[in-house]
Amino acid sequence: MTTNQIEFERATKVLVGGVNSAVRAFRAVGGTPRFIARAEGAYLWDVEGKRYIDYLGSWGPMIVGQSHPLVVERVREAAGRGLSYGAPNVMESELAERICALFPQVERVRFTSSGTEATMSALRLARGFTKRTKIIKFEGCYHGTADSLLVKAGSGALAFGTPTSAGVPADLAQHTLVAQFNDLESVAALFAQHPDDIACLIVEPIAGNMNLIAPAPGFHAGLRELCTRYGALLIFDEVMTGFRVALGGAQEVIGVTPDISTFGKVIGGGMPVGAIGGPAQIMEMMAPLGPVYQAGTLSGNPLAMAAGLATLELISVAGFYDRLHERCGRLVSGLSEAAAAAGVPFSARHQGGMAGMYFMNQAPGDFAAVQTQDVERFKRFYHRMLDEGVYFPPSAVEAFFFSSAHSNSDITDTIAAARRAFAAVAG
């Protein structure tokens, strides 16, 4: 047995499925998960000492690469002052000020310890503000593991073929209405059916949990108009896209302003963090000022705040996103050319440092389309690339991530490995 196999067998005896997040178990691609021993820059090393070019990026946060010296230094400094206070600290205000400055409609912020906690609390806030109960989400969009949102969810749930989780009460699920991404008519029909009952609509503005799905022109503008017309709040789940596709998030890219935004990943620089942001009128419905209760012992943790501030400092440098988008584009183009040379049906797209690849001739526009790709060929390609020392997310329904730490030689090496992998799976 390999060391990874030994460690996985050990883990299965004490951890559910051997992992602490379902998609890590490699059930969607088969084989044995790699147990990571360390990470630096654009690379991961497993317990066997094998190095991988990292396009997982801890599922998005590592936009400046793993263990960036400035981020590590700031976290060490913060740790030297204490790991957790359970009381206010100045860095909470500093990070919130940065978020408010970059998102003009965000006047108040509430930090949480995870993206799931942020989206869950955003729903409660919307219901408390509007005094309504129903929400709209999109099939294939994933917003964390809160019960209300595990109805036709994406990401790990899709990878396992169980888009609706067991354990979600029918009485709760009935308040979650499901529309089709990029289909305004499906949204309008739900509003027409429940004109006075819908508290909010939550959406990944650029979907990343049924792979990277770009919004159709006018789609979000249409959502904005419908929410305004019916008095519902529009929530952009920017946990994945916030600070990843642009400094002002996906809302900067598409030019539509939500009522509430949720953030995570990049704003913690790799530490556990989430945040809810919006106008004071809405946000001040939350405790201690309003009747919507929300709290968390580790919210605003000083280590997470320090890592987030350092990361935002690094990505705010002029030209950062232009360079990131251009270099990620070179990788995506190279993968597409390698597939074409091997005669493998394939397409890819990217925005900023977030990208998607699909084993189908045309990039999909919704959940139904992404399901038609050749998943079996993806699995074979995935393992070939893993053998070549390239680590993509272990699922055909996940976006992958590029960082400023990836060099030109990393791009070249990845494309060369892809040529060999595509040739191997062409038959």
N, C-alpha and C positions, 0 to 999 in steps of 0.2 A: 504493500500500500504506500501511496505517496504521503508526504507530510500533510498536505491539504486534506486528503481522505481521512487520515488519522484524526486530525483536528475536527473535521466535520462529524465523524462518528462520536467523538468525545462530546461535542456540542449537543448532539441529538439526545444525549442522555440527561441533559439538565436544562436545555432551552427548547421551547416549543418549535419543532421542525428544525432545530439546530440554529435558529436565527432569531433576531429581534425585530425584523421587518420582513414581511412575507416574501417580497420579490427577491430578496437576497439569497433565497434557498435554491435558485437556479431551476425551479420547477418548470419555468416557461421555456428553458432552453435545454434542460437535461444536464447531466454531469455533476461535478462536484464544485461547490463554491470555492473561490480562492480566499484564503484567510490572509488579510493584509497585515504586515508587520510594521511598515512605515511608509510615509509619503513625503515627497519633496518636489517642488516645482511642478513639472508636467508628468511626474512619474509616481507609480505605486510599486512596492516590492512585497511579494507574498512571503509566507513563512518558509518557503523553499529557496528564497533568495532570487526568484525570477523577477525581472523588471518589466513593467507594462507602461506603455504610453497611456495616460489617463484621460479618457473622454467621458468618464462617469462624473468626476468633479464633485463627489459626495452628493450627487443628484442636483447640482446647480450652484451651491454656495461658493465654490473655489474659483472665482472668476480671475483672481490674480495668481492662481496656482496654489499648490499645497504648501503649507508651512512657510508662507512668505515671511522673510526676516522681520519686516516692520510689524506685521500682525503678531508674530510670536513674541517679539520684544514687548509690545504693548500688553499682551495677555500676561506675560511673566511679571511685568511691573504691577498690573492690577492684582494678580494672585498674591504678590508680596504684601499687598495692603488688606487682603482678606478675600475669601472665596465667595461669600454670600453674606448680606447684611440683614435682609428682611426689613429694610428701612430705605428711605430715599437716598440716591446718590447722584452726584452732579452729572455723571456721564449719561444718565437717562435723559436729562434735559438737553444735553449737547447733541445726542443722536436724534432726538425728536426734532430739534431745531433744524438739523440738516434735512430731515425728511420733509418738514413743512416748507422749507425753502425750495426744494426740488419739485414739490407737488402743491401748487398754489391753493387748491381747494382744501388741502389738509391743514386744518387749523388746530386740531388736537390729536394726540396720539395716545394709545394705550398699548404698552408692551405686554407680550405673553411669552411663554416658553416654547411654543411650537406653532407651525402653520395651522395645524388642525385646531388648536385652541383659538387662534385668531379668527378663522372662518366660522367656527361654532359660535363664538361670542358675537361676531358680526351679525349672524342670523338672529340671535337673541335681541341684539340692539335694534335691528330693523323691525322685529315684531313688536318690541316695546315702544318704539317711536311711532309706528303706524297704527298700533292696536289691531293688527290683523294677524292671521295665523299661517296662511299658505305661502310657500316659496316656489319659485321656478328655478330649475337647474337644467343642464343639458346632458343628454345621453353621451357617455364617454368622458365627460369632464369629471375630474377628481378634485375634491376639496378637503381631503383629510378624512379621518375616520369617525366623525360625529354621526350619530344615528340618522339625522335628517338628511345627510348628504350621501349616505351609502345606498342610494337608490339609483340603479343604472350608472354606477360610478366607473371611472376609467382606471388607468395605471395598473397597480398590482391586482385589483379586482378583475380587470380584463384579462390579465395574463393567466389567471386561474380559471377563466371561463365562468366566474360567478359574479356577474356585475351587480347583483343585489345581495347584500350580506345577510346570512342568517343572524337572528338575534335582534333584528330591527322590527319593533312591534308594528303591526298593520295599522293600528290607530295613529301612530306617528307618521308612517309612510304615506298615509292618505293626504297629509298636508304638503307633500312634496310632489309638485307637478313637473313632468319631464318633457322638454322640447328637443328639437333637433338642431344641432349647431349649424350655422350658416343658412337656416331656414326660418326667415322672419314670419312666414305665414303660420308655422306651427306655434310660435310665440303669441302672435295676435289672436289665434284661436283660443288659447288658454286664458288670455286676458278677457276675451269676449265672454267666455264661459263663467269666469269668476271675477267680474269687474270690481267688486268691493272687498275681496277676500285676500288678495295677494299683497304680502308685506314687502317682498323684494324679489329680485332676479339676481342670481349669482352666476358668474361666468369667468372662465379663464379667457382673458381677452385675446391671447394667442394660446391656443390649447397645447399643452405639453404632455398630457397624460393619456392620450390615445395616439401617441406620437405627436410630432409638431404639425398642428393643423392651423393654417393661416385663415384669418377672417375674410369673407368675401367683401368686396367693396360695398360700403353702405350698411353692412350688417350691424355694426355697433351703433351707428347713428340711428338706425331703426329701433334698436333696443332702447336707446336713450329716449327717443320720442314716445315709445309705448309706455315706458315706466313713468315718464312725466305726465302723460295723458291720464293714466289710471291711478296716479298717486302712490306708486310703488317705488322703493329705493333700488337703484342700480348699484350692485356690488361687483367690483372688479377684484378677482382673486389674483393678485400679483405676487403670490408667494414664490412662484417660479420665475415669472417674467420681470418682476420689479428689480431694476438695476442690472438685469441680465441682458435684456435686449436693447436697452438704452438707459441713460442716466435717469430719465424721467419715466422709465417703465414702458409697458406696451401702450399705455394711454398717450404717451408722447408720440409714439409711432403712428397710432391710428387716429389721433386727434379728437378723441371723445372723452368727456369728463364724467366719471362716476360719482355717486353720492358717498360711497364708502369704498375704501381700498384696504386690502389686507396684504401684508408683506411677510417675508421670512427669508431664509437662506442667505442671500448676499449680505443683508443688513446685520448678520451675526458673524460673518467671516468664517463660518465653519462651526461656530458654537450654537447650541440650541436657542432659538429665538423666533418670535413672531410679533406682529404688530397690526393694530387696526388704526386707520386714520380717516378723518373726515371733517366736515364743518363743525364748528363749536355747537351749533344748534342741535345737531344730531348726537355728537359725541358726549355732550354734557347730560344726556339722558342716563349715562352710566354712573354707577356708584363711584364716589361718595356724593355726587351732586344730584343724581337722579335715581329712579326706581329700578333700573336694570342692573342687576348685581353681576359683577365680574371681579375676580381676584385671583392671585397666584403667588404662592410663597416665593418662587424663584424668578418671577417676572422682573425684568430690568436688572438681571444678574450682572455684577460688575465685569466679569470676564467676557460675557457676551457683548456688553456695551463697548468694551475696549476693543474687541476684535472687529466689531461693526464700524466703529469710528475710524480705525486704521484702514479698513478695506475701502470705505467711502472716500477717504483721503486719496488713496491710490487710484481709484477709478474716476475721480473728478479731474484728473489731469487732462488738459486740452488734447484732443485727438485720440484719446484712449479707445473710444467706441468705433471710430473710423478704422483704426488699425485692427481692432478685434474683428469687426465685420469683414474687412477685406481678407484677412488671413483665414478666417473660418470659411469664407467663400471659396478660397483656393482649395481647401481640403474637400469641401462638398463637391466642387467641380471635378477634382481629381478622382473622387470615388465614383462619380457618374461616368467619367471617361473610362475608368478601369472596368466598370460593369459593361459598358457598351462594347468595349474591345473583346470581352468574353462572351457577348451575346446573352447576358443575363438581364431579364426585365428588372428595371431599377429606376428610382427617381429619388431626388433629395432636394431639400431647401434649407435656408437658414435665416436668422435675424439676429444681428449682434453676435453674441457668443453662444447661441442656442441653435441646434440643428436637428433635422430629422431625416431619416432614410427609410425607404419603403421598397419592398421587393415586388414592385408593380411598375408598369410603364409610365403612369401619370400620378403625380402627387395627389393624395386624397384630400377631400374637402369636408368630410364628416365621418362620423363613427362607422356608418354602414360601409363606406368606401374603404376605410383602413382595414376592415375585417377581410377584404377580398385579396389582400396581398399573400404572397407565397411564404407562409410562416415556416414551413419545413426547410425551405432553402435558406431562410434567415438563420435558423438554428445551426445549420452546417457552416454557414459563413461565419457566424459568431464564434464558434469553436476554432475554426481555422485562424481567425484573427487573434483569438486568445493564445493559441499556440505560437503565433508570430510575435507575441508580446504587445498586443493592442487591446485595451480594455474598454469596450463599449458597454452600456447598460444591458443587463441580461434579459431583455424583453423586446419583442418586435413592436410593442405599443408604448415605447418610451422615447422621448427626445434624448439627444446626447449633448455634451457641453464642451466648449472650447475655452481656453484660458489665455491670458496674456503671457503665461509662462511657456506655452508651446512655441517651439522654434521652427524656423524654416526646415531644418533637418528632420524634426518630428513630423512635419507635414509630408515631406518627401518619403520618409520611411513608412509612414502609414499608407500612403498611396501605393508604394511598391508592395507592401504586404497585402493590400487589397487586390492588386492585380493577380497575385498568386492565389489568393483565397477565392476570388471570383472564377478564375480558371478551373479551380478544383471543384466548384459547385455548379459549374455550367451544365453538366450532363443531367 
